[in-house]
Amino acid sequence: MLMRSQVEAKVLKRMAEDPGFRGRLLANPKATLEAEFKLFLSPAVRVTLHEDSAETLHIVLPSDDAGGRMAAMPPPVADDRHPGNRTPAR
């Protein structure tokens, strides 16, 4: 399971490397995180994106029960959305 700080670090790194990443992330944050980082986020997980500015301060409070973890799991072996992660047929 990935920690929120790990995902945030990956996002910042990708933004520095790929100029189009920011636009994809703004357009559809959940799908972009899943596709770019091969994550499987539960359908119950909602991803909300906020951009900082000189006039806006965002403070994120951790949930009481999450312990800083995101509700992410490695892609299931048979998940067709991540065909590169499937186990070859025997």
Steps between C-alpha positions, in 0.01 A plus 500: 500500500637839405527783746360838401850653516626244245223586255559873550872454431422306181259774386759776553767299318270427204396867479868597470561240227179516295345838407167336404459318832358802684221541242410130514498511879277810505260346246455167681710455815391149598534347154835674448644369827383148418634508144829677563601310813322167440285547810166342569288739706181362643182635338419642845812721490444855381801701380471876537765729357577847634749746352684731736521868420621817668144560624409147609643279774399132506543297816432126482394333819558125521201283574487346845509143365719518187835526676630704204436217252311534175237241416718364220597145420726352235303427184324163515663233287198472271420872479466572126567869557860404577576226243875529555451382856311180419658163562556317167273202439663165566 
